[in-house]
Each structure stands twice: as structure tokens, then as C-alpha cells.
């Protein structure tokens, strides 16, 4: 989600609540004969507030499955709440703890919660930078779900063009034989995705230079349109490769964020049970 002007109210409310809750904690701590901890009445209320905020933030994953329920808020509202109330929950839990690590379980909880916050901030940064980077580096974006199908089409068309230019020849004595060898050794693996970074084809400038060499050969002069098409097919595959890498970065952080969130739920329940009975 992009952080734009629509987040102003969320940021303002989050900041006000954070300052107010921090000020209240300071005042209560000054008035209390003992430092506030998670076991005090005020500490417990901060813990409840933090837990409720985390539960709300966690409901984002269920929202997509329950989107048909009309009384649910819009997904954009849930996303904003996930970001800002999730951050606010960290502050509430910090006040709940009295700024102490606690025992082993509490320390593990802090580590997991901290990693969730860090991974969430990282994901937010990626979502606000990678789309712009993709627009700058990719001339024509391909939907992520269609990439495998488009790549297969590129491979089929490239094979047709290569066969039309040089046929099945495998010798290197002629220009067409050299092109066939280049296609089999570098172009075909590159289009198949098995050699995206091991050939010069991942570099646009070097690709243009290599095809310019083939175009300049007298034997291949009549095939210039097909050679340019083959070069363009390679360029399309290169752009898809760039998009694939950016998409992996764009969504890869969720592989850390979501499992840690589930772990936090389990550890949080264990923390509550132990606090009540021990």
C-alpha cells in the first residue's frame, strides 16, 4: 500500500493516542509507589489494549475471505489500520511491559514482535519503492500471473524465427550456422529461464551489440527483420526477468511476516495462560 495523503488522519490519530498513552503511563508511574509492570492494573489494561490492536491488525488476512460480508470495512481501511494500529500495538505492549524484557517467554515474545514490526516496515518500504523502480526499468509490464504463459509464447516464437533464418544447421562455418549455435547455446536457455544471469543477454547494451554483429554479416542481411524480432523477443524476456526479481522482493517479506505473526499468536496465548495461573 502506498503511503499518501489518505493516511494523514491515521498518522495523526496514531500519534495522538501514542503520546496520550505515554503521558498517562508517565503520570501513573509517578503516582504509583512501585514501578508499573504488566501485573499492575494499569499494566494489564495496556496489555489488553495492545492485544486488541494486534488482533485487529491480524484480521487483515481474514478480511479477504470474508469480503462478501457487507458490514465489514473496506480493504483499504483494513490495510491502513493494519499498518498504523499494528505500530501502535507495539507501543502499547511496551508500556504494558514497563520497558522490561521479562523472563524467557517474554523475551522470545519481544524478539518475535520486533521481527514482525521490522519485516512489516521493510514490506511497506518495498511496496512504496519497487513499483516506481519497475516503471522506470520496464517499458511494458506483464501481469505476474501471466508471466509463465508469456514466456512460453516467447520461446515458441523465437524457435520459429531461428528455424526460419538458419534451419537445423549446427555447423559454424557459415553465418547461419554461427547464429544457430548462438541460439542453442544462449538464446534458448535464456528464454527458458535457465540462464537468466549467466549470459550477456541479461544486459540490453551487450545484446544489441551482439545482434548488430549478426545483422552486419552479408549472409544474414536479407534476414534483418527476423533478427531484429529475435532481439526484441530476448529484450521482452529480459524485462520479464526484471519484473520477476522485483515481484519476489515485493512479496518475499511476507514469507517472514506471516509465519512470525502466527507464532506471536501462539506465544501470546501461552503468555496470557502463564500470567493467569502462575
C-alpha positions in Angstrom: 0.0 0.0 0.0 1.3 3.5 -0.9 1.6 6.0 1.9 -0.2 9.0 0.6 -2.3 11.9 1.9 -5.2 9.5 2.7 -3.0 8.3 5.6 -2.9 11.7 7.3 -5.8 11.0 9.7 -4.4 7.6 10.6 -1.0 9.0 11.3 -2.5 11.9 13.4 -4.7 9.6 15.4 -1.9 7.1 16.0 0.4 9.8 17.1 -2.1 11.4 19.5 -3.0 8.1 21.1 0.7 7.2 21.4 1.5 10.5 23.1 -1.6 10.4 25.3 -1.0 6.8 26.4 2.7 7.5 27.0 1.8 10.6 29.1 -0.8 8.6 31.1 1.8 5.9 31.8 4.3 8.5 33.0 1.7 10.1 35.3 0.5 6.8 36.7 4.1 5.6 37.2 4.8 8.8 39.1 1.8 8.4 41.4 2.4 4.7 42.0 4.5 3.7 45.0 6.1 0.9 42.8 7.0 1.0 39.1 4.3 -0.1 36.7 4.6 -3.6 35.4 2.5 -6.0 33.4 1.0 -7.3 36.6 -0.4 -4.0 37.8 -3.9 -2.8 36.9 -2.7 -0.2 34.6 -0.2 -2.6 33.0 -2.9 -5.1 32.4 -5.1 -2.5 30.6 -2.2 -1.5 28.4 -1.7 -5.2 27.6 -5.4 -5.6 26.8 -5.2 -2.6 24.5 -2.1 -3.8 22.8 -3.6 -7.3 22.3 -6.8 -5.9 20.8 -4.8 -3.7 18.4 -2.8 -6.7 17.3 -5.9 -8.8 16.8 -7.4 -6.1 14.6 -4.2 -5.9 12.6 -4.2 -9.7 12.3 -7.8 -9.7 10.9 -6.4 -8.4 7.6 -5.7 -11.9 6.5 -9.3 -13.0 7.2 -10.8 -9.9 5.5 -10.1 -11.3 2.0 -12.0 -14.5 2.8 -14.9 -12.6 4.4 -15.0 -9.7 1.9 -18.6 -10.6 0.9 -19.9 -9.6 4.3 -21.3 -6.1 3.7 -20.8 -4.8 7.3 -17.0 -5.3 7.1 -14.9 -2.1 6.4 -13.3 -1.6 3.1 -10.0 -3.4 2.5 -8.2 -0.1 2.1 -9.4 0.8 5.6 -8.2 -2.6 6.9 -4.8 -2.1 5.3 -4.3 1.3 6.9 -5.4 0.0 10.2 -3.1 -2.9 9.9 -0.1 -0.5 9.4 -0.8 2.2 12.0 -2.7 0.2 14.6 -0.1 -2.5 14.3 2.6 0.0 15.1 0.5 1.4 17.9 0.2 -2.1 19.4 3.9 -2.3 19.7 3.9 0.9 21.8 1.1 -0.4 24.0 2.8 -3.7 24.6 6.0 -1.8 25.5 4.0 0.2 28.1 2.4 -3.0 29.3 5.8 -4.5 30.0 7.1 -1.5 31.9 10.0 -1.4 29.5 11.4 -4.7 30.8 12.3 -7.8 28.9 11.0 -10.2 31.5 11.6 -13.9 31.5 12.4 -16.3 28.7 9.0 -16.5 27.2 8.6 -12.7 27.4 12.0 -12.2 25.8 11.0 -14.6 22.9 7.8 -12.6 22.5 9.7 -9.4 22.3 12.0 -10.8 19.6 9.1 -12.2 17.5 7.2 -8.9 17.9 10.2 -6.9 16.9 10.9 -9.0 13.9 7.2 -8.6 12.8 7.4 -4.9 13.1 10.8 -4.7 11.2 9.5 -7.1 8.4 6.3 -5.0 8.2 8.2 -1.8 7.8 10.5 -3.4 5.3 7.5 -4.6 3.3 6.0 -1.1 3.4 9.2 0.4 2.1 9.4 -2.1 -0.7 5.7 -1.5 -1.7 6.4 2.2 -1.9 9.7 2.0 -3.9 9.6 -1.1 -6.1 6.6 -0.3 -8.2 8.2 3.0 -9.2 11.5 1.2 -9.9 9.6 -1.3 -12.0 8.0 1.5 -14.0 11.4 3.0 -14.6 13.2 -0.2 -15.7 10.4 -2.0 -17.5 8.8 -0.5 -20.7 5.8 -2.8 -20.7 4.7 -4.5 -17.5 3.4 -8.1 -17.7 0.9 -9.3 -15.1 2.7 -11.7 -12.7 0.2 -14.5 -13.2 0.6 -14.4 -17.0 4.5 -14.4 -17.0 4.8 -18.2 -17.4 2.4 -18.2 -20.4 4.1 -15.2 -22.0 7.5 -16.8 -21.6 6.3 -20.0 -23.3 5.0 -17.9 -26.2 8.3 -16.1 -26.5 10.1 -19.4 -26.6 7.8 -20.8 -29.3 8.1 -17.7 -31.5 11.9 -17.5 -31.1 12.2 -21.1 -32.2 10.1 -20.4 -35.3 12.2 -17.3 -36.1 15.5 -19.2 -35.6 14.3 -22.1 -37.8 13.2 -19.6 -40.5 16.6 -17.9 -40.5 19.1 -20.8 -40.2 17.2 -24.0 -40.3 18.5 -27.0 -38.4 22.2 -26.3 -39.3 24.7 -26.9 -36.5 27.9 -26.0 -38.3 29.9 -22.9 -37.5 31.5 -22.4 -40.9 28.6 -20.1 -42.1 26.9 -17.1 -40.6 23.7 -19.0 -40.3 25.5 -21.8 -38.5 27.0 -19.4 -36.1 23.6 -17.9 -35.4 22.2 -21.4 -34.8 25.0 -22.2 -32.3 24.4 -18.9 -30.5 20.6 -19.6 -30.4 21.1 -23.1 -29.0 23.8 -22.1 -26.5 22.5 -18.8 -25.2 19.2 -17.6 -26.6 17.1 -20.7 -26.0 18.3 -21.2 -22.4 17.8 -17.5 -21.7 14.3 -17.6 -22.9 13.6 -20.8 -20.9 14.7 -19.1 -17.8 17.6 -21.5 -17.1 20.4 -18.9 -17.9 18.9 -15.6 -17.0 22.1 -14.2 -15.4 24.9 -16.4 -16.9 24.8 -14.9 -20.4 25.3 -11.5 -21.9 21.6 -11.4 -22.8 20.6 -10.1 -19.4 22.4 -6.8 -20.5 20.4 -4.8 -23.1 23.5 -3.0 -24.5 25.5 -6.2 -24.9 22.5 -7.9 -26.5 22.1 -5.1 -29.1 25.8 -5.2 -29.8 25.7 -9.0 -30.4 22.8 -8.9 -32.7 24.3 -5.9 -34.6 27.2 -8.2 -35.4 24.9 -10.7 -36.9 23.0 -8.1 -38.9 26.2 -6.8 -40.3 27.1 -10.1 -41.9 26.3 -10.2 -45.6 24.8 -13.7 -45.5 22.2 -12.6 -42.9 21.4 -9.2 -44.4 18.2 -10.5 -46.0 17.1 -11.7 -42.6 17.4 -8.4 -40.8 13.7 -8.1 -39.9 13.7 -11.6 -38.3 17.0 -10.9 -36.5 15.5 -7.7 -35.0 12.4 -9.7 -34.0 14.6 -12.3 -32.3 16.4 -9.5 -30.5 13.1 -8.0 -29.4 12.0 -11.4 -28.0 15.2 -11.5 -25.9 14.5 -8.0 -24.7 11.0 -8.9 -23.7 12.3 -11.9 -21.7 14.9 -9.7 -20.0 12.2 -7.3 -18.9 10.1 -10.2 -17.5 13.1 -11.4 -15.6 13.5 -7.9 -14.1 9.8 -8.0 -13.1 10.2 -11.5 -11.6 13.0 -10.4 -9.4 11.2 -7.3 -8.2 8.0 -9.2 -7.6 9.9 -11.7 -5.4 11.2 -8.8 -3.4 7.8 -7.2 -3.3 6.1 -10.3 -1.8 9.0 -12.2 -0.3 8.9 -10.4 3.0 5.5 -12.0 3.7 7.3 -15.3 4.0 8.8 -13.9 7.2 6.0 -11.6 8.3 3.1 -14.1 8.2 4.7 -17.1 10.0 6.0 -14.8 12.7 2.5 -13.3 13.2 1.1 -16.8 13.7 4.0 -17.6 16.1 3.2 -14.4 18.0 -0.5 -15.5 18.4 0.6 -18.9 19.9 3.2 -17.4 22.2 0.8 -14.6 23.2 -1.8 -17.1 24.3 0.9 -19.0 26.2 2.0 -15.8 27.9 -1.6 -15.0 29.0 -2.1 -18.5 30.4 1.1 -18.4 32.3 0.3 -14.9 33.7 -3.1 -16.1 34.9 -2.0 -19.3 36.5 1.5 -18.7 37.6 
